[in-house]
């Protein structure tokens, strides 16, 4: 298996138009609806299954989040494809309380840009031209990604991928989103089936340079301005004993008693 310098799993949302059948986009309320009925159950003593109802019509995906301190601070565990309704959080600390929520995110993706890395060798520094930001962050009038009527016009354009030999890549694009919470970088390696969310970037971003890609491999890139939707209800669960420490899957063994 090839190593890849990023994480999070993401599947792209594709809108399908049937020739000759024009349909109105869903209302913003339906398009951006929050998930409901989140539950958390023990699949094993240290694996928790999450399930919820997907109510949004236009989500780009879902962030699964948990609170390390069981308070109002949440961190992202993973990103899931649109229409997701379940996730297993595996290999957790035993006898620990976990508080979860799921949160949809929304926003249009850019065009796809591809690049193939070179053969193994020393990484070269970028040239002056490669290091320069060739796109202005303030081109044109910014559009809203929080309205279905304007979202398509807020998609980034002119995404370009430039190889910095042998395994560096510089991305440049034109930003059109005026009210994004940030940008997502999505990457699909040649051995992958789907795009993966690989990095979070600030709002109004127009460039990114990254290194240490696998050698002699093709990658597809796209970027997405996004905003966070309303989160689900909270669901909590406490893990059990570590099954590797006991004689059964739910029972922790006690040390033998002295006669």
C-alpha positions in Angstrom: 0.0 0.0 0.0 1.3 3.5 -0.8 1.7 6.1 1.9 -0.3 9.3 1.4 0.5 12.4 3.4 -3.0 13.3 4.2 -6.1 12.0 6.0 -9.9 12.2 6.2 -12.1 10.4 3.8 -14.4 12.3 1.5 -16.6 11.5 -1.4 -17.7 14.1 -3.9 -21.3 15.2 -4.4 -22.3 15.1 -8.0 -25.4 16.9 -9.3 -27.1 15.0 -12.2 -29.2 16.8 -14.7 -31.6 14.9 -16.9 -31.7 16.3 -20.4 -35.0 18.0 -21.1 -36.1 18.0 -17.4 -35.4 21.3 -15.6 -36.0 21.1 -11.8 -35.9 24.0 -9.4 -33.2 23.7 -6.7 -34.4 22.9 -3.2 -35.1 25.7 -0.8 -32.2 26.8 1.4 -34.0 25.4 4.4 -34.3 21.9 2.8 -30.9 22.1 1.1 -29.0 23.0 4.3 -31.1 21.0 6.9 -29.4 19.7 10.0 -29.1 16.0 10.8 -31.3 14.6 13.5 -31.8 11.5 15.7 -28.1 10.9 16.3 -27.5 7.8 18.5 -24.3 6.2 19.9 -24.3 2.5 20.8 -21.5 0.1 21.7 -20.7 -2.3 18.9 -17.9 -3.8 21.1 -16.6 -2.6 24.4 -14.3 -0.2 22.6 -16.1 0.5 19.3 -19.0 2.9 19.1 -21.5 3.0 16.3 -23.1 6.3 15.4 -26.3 6.5 13.4 -28.4 9.6 12.4 -31.0 10.9 10.0 -29.7 12.7 6.9 -32.1 15.6 6.2 -30.0 17.9 3.9 -30.5 17.9 0.2 -27.3 19.6 -0.9 -24.5 18.7 1.6 -21.0 18.2 0.3 -20.4 15.8 3.1 -20.5 15.3 6.9 -18.0 15.9 9.6 -18.1 13.5 12.5 -17.0 15.3 15.7 -16.4 14.5 19.3 -15.6 16.5 22.4 -12.4 15.3 24.1 -13.3 16.9 27.4 -17.1 16.3 27.1 -17.7 20.1 26.9 -18.6 22.6 24.1 -15.2 22.1 22.3 -15.4 19.6 19.4 -12.8 18.3 17.0 -13.3 16.5 13.7 -12.8 12.8 13.6 -13.4 12.3 9.9 -15.3 13.5 6.9 -17.9 11.4 5.2 -19.7 11.5 1.8 -23.0 13.1 1.3 -26.1 11.0 2.3 -24.1 9.3 5.0 -26.1 8.0 8.0 -23.7 6.0 10.0 -20.1 5.7 11.2 -18.1 3.4 13.5 -15.5 5.1 15.8 -13.1 2.2 16.5 -10.4 1.3 19.0 -11.3 3.8 21.7 -10.0 4.1 25.2 -11.7 1.7 27.6 -14.0 3.0 30.3 -14.2 6.5 28.8 -17.1 8.8 28.1 -17.4 10.1 24.6 -19.7 12.8 23.3 -20.4 13.0 19.6 -22.2 15.1 17.0 -22.4 15.2 13.2 -22.3 18.3 11.2 -23.0 18.7 7.4 -20.8 21.0 5.4 -21.8 22.7 2.1 -20.1 24.4 -0.8 -19.3 24.0 -4.5 -16.1 22.4 -5.8 -13.7 23.8 -8.3 -12.6 22.2 -11.6 -10.2 19.2 -11.3 -6.5 19.7 -11.9 -4.1 16.7 -12.3 -0.4 16.3 -12.0 2.0 13.3 -12.1 5.0 13.3 -9.8 8.5 12.5 -11.0 11.0 9.7 -10.3 12.5 9.4 -6.8 15.2 12.0 -6.2 16.1 15.1 -4.2 13.3 17.6 -3.8 13.9 20.8 -5.7 13.0 24.2 -4.4 10.3 26.1 -6.3 11.5 28.6 -8.9 10.6 32.3 -8.6 7.7 31.8 -11.0 6.4 28.7 -9.2 6.6 30.5 -5.8 4.7 33.5 -7.0 1.0 33.7 -6.4 -0.5 34.0 -9.8 -4.1 34.5 -8.8 -5.6 37.6 -7.1 -7.9 36.8 -4.1 -10.1 39.8 -5.0 -11.0 39.1 -8.7 -14.6 40.0 -9.4 -17.6 40.3 -7.2 -17.8 37.6 -4.4 -20.8 35.3 -4.4 -22.6 33.6 -1.5 -22.2 29.8 -1.0 -25.0 30.0 1.6 -27.7 30.4 -1.0 -28.7 27.7 -3.5 -29.5 30.4 -6.0 -25.9 31.8 -6.0 -23.8 28.8 -4.8 -22.8 27.6 -8.3 -21.4 31.1 -9.2 -19.3 31.0 -6.0 -17.3 27.9 -7.1 -13.6 28.4 -7.5 -12.3 28.6 -11.1 -9.0 28.1 -13.0 -7.5 25.6 -10.6 -4.0 24.7 -11.9 -1.6 22.1 -10.5 2.1 22.7 -11.1 4.7 20.1 -10.3 7.8 21.1 -8.2 10.1 18.2 -9.1 10.1 15.5 -8.2 7.2 15.3 -5.6 6.0 18.8 -4.7 2.8 20.4 -6.1 1.7 24.0 -6.2 -2.0 24.7 -6.6 -3.4 28.1 -7.7 -7.1 29.1 -8.2 -9.4 32.0 -8.4 -11.7 32.5 -5.4 -15.2 33.7 -5.9 -16.8 32.9 -2.5 -17.6 35.8 -0.2 -18.9 34.1 2.9 -17.0 30.7 3.3 -15.9 29.5 6.6 -12.8 28.1 4.9 -11.5 26.0 2.0 -11.1 22.2 1.7 -8.4 20.6 -0.4 -9.6 17.3 -1.9 -7.2 14.8 -3.5 -7.7 11.6 -5.4 -4.6 9.4 -6.0 -4.5 7.2 -9.1 -5.0 4.1 -6.9 -8.1 5.7 -5.1 -11.7 5.6 -6.1 -12.8 8.9 -4.6 -11.6 12.3 -3.6 -10.5 12.6 0.0 -10.6 15.7 2.2 -6.9 16.3 2.8 -6.5 19.7 4.4 -8.4 22.7 5.8 -7.4 26.1 4.5 -8.4 29.7 5.5 -11.3 31.4 3.7 -10.2 33.5 0.6 -7.3 31.1 0.0 -6.0 31.1 -3.6 -2.8 29.0 -3.4 -1.2 26.0 -1.7 2.1 24.3 -2.0 2.6 20.8 -0.6 5.5 18.2 -0.7 6.3 14.6 0.0 3.8 13.0 -2.4 4.6 9.5 -3.5 7.0 9.4 -6.5 5.9 8.5 -10.1 2.2 8.7 -9.4 -0.8 10.7 -10.7 -3.0 12.8 -8.5 -6.2 14.7 -9.1 -6.9 17.9 -7.1 -9.8 20.2 -6.4 -10.7 22.8 -3.8 -14.0 23.7 -2.2 -15.1 26.8 -0.3 -17.4 25.5 2.5 -19.5 26.5 5.4 -20.5 24.5 8.4 -24.2 23.5 8.7 -26.1 23.2 11.9 -25.0 20.2 14.0 -27.1 17.3 15.1 -28.2 16.6 18.6 -25.5 15.3 21.0 -25.1 11.6 21.6 -22.9 10.1 24.3 -21.6 6.6 25.2 -19.1 5.2 27.7 -16.8 2.4 26.5 -16.4 -0.8 28.5 -13.4 -2.8 29.5 -10.7 -3.6 27.0 -11.6 -7.1 25.7 -7.9 -8.0 25.4 -7.6 -7.8 29.2 -10.4 -10.2 30.0 -11.7 -13.7 29.4 -14.8 -12.5 27.6 -15.7 -9.7 25.3 -17.4 -7.7 28.1 -15.7 -8.8 31.3 -12.4 -7.7 32.7 -10.5 -10.6 34.4 -9.7 -10.2 38.1 -6.3 -11.2 39.4 -6.2 -14.6 41.2 -6.6 -14.5 44.9 -3.9 -15.9 47.3 -5.0 -19.1 49.1 
